[in-house]
């Protein structure tokens, strides 16, 4: 296996970094700050979710070629994410459950 010249080579740390960046993007997207609102009217949050990790790869902070995160993400995280989106969308359109009266 060839050695990586990336700054971060541990897959757990790379996953944490990527999750933190995505969390920060979505947090700032839903923030009430007028400057952030104006920024996100011109730059979609989903674009940043792809663009920022690609910058990490371009500048050698992480190495996508020698990482084992893609097989894990495609086999486990993606199906779980799709399932949770389906459940959330289904629950949002379902009729409300009757409330318990004491």
N, C-alpha and C positions, 0 to 999 in steps of 0.2 A: 504494500500500500504506500503510495507516495506521500511524503510529508507535506503538510500545508504550511504556507507562509503567512496565514492570516493571524491577526492579533488575537482573536478568540477562536479556539479550536474545540472546546468542550461543547458538545451538543446540548447539554442541559442549560448551559449559560447562554448559548445562542437562542434557544427556545424562549428563555426568560427575557432576553433582550427584545426579541421580536414581539412577544406578547406585551411587554411594557410599552413599546413604541405604538402598537396597535391600540392599546388601551388609552394612551395619551392622545392619539389622533381622535378617537371617538369621544373622549372626554372633552377635548377642546371644541369638537364639532357641536356638542350639545350645550356648551357654555353660553352664558348670557352676555358676555363682553361684546360691545358693539364692533370693536376692531376684529375680533375673531369671527363674528357673524359676517362682516363684510368680506373678510378673507375667504371664508368658506362659500360665499356666493359665487366667487370666481374660480376657486380651486376646490374640486370635489374631494371629500374625505377619502373615498375609495381610491382615487388617484394617488394620494399620499401613502395609503396602505401598501401600494405596490412600489412607489417611487423611493421612499425612505429605505426600505430593506435593500433595494437594488443599489442605492448609494453605499450602503454598508459593504456590499459585495464588491463594488467597483473600487472602493478605496482600501480594500484589504482588511477590513475589520472582521468580517466573517468570510467563510469560503463555502459557497453553495455546492461546488463540485465534489468536495471530499466530505461533505456532511451526510450523516445518515438520517437527517430529519425528514427528508421527502418521503421515503417509504413509510415512516411512522405516521406522518401527517395524512398521506393519501389512504392508508389502510384504516386508521383509527379516528383521527381528528375530523376529517372531512365527513365520513358517514354520521358521526355523532352531531356535528354541526348542522348538517342537513336535517337530521331527525329532530333536533331541538327547534329549528326554524319551522318545520312542519307542525310540530306540536304547539308552538306559540301562535302560529297563524290559525290553526284549528281551534285553539282555545279562545282566540279573539273573536271568532265568528260564531262560536257556540252560544246557545241561549244561557242566561245566567242560572246558576244553581239556586234552588229554593233555600232561603235562610232558615236556620234552626231557631225556633221560638222557645223561649224558656218559660 
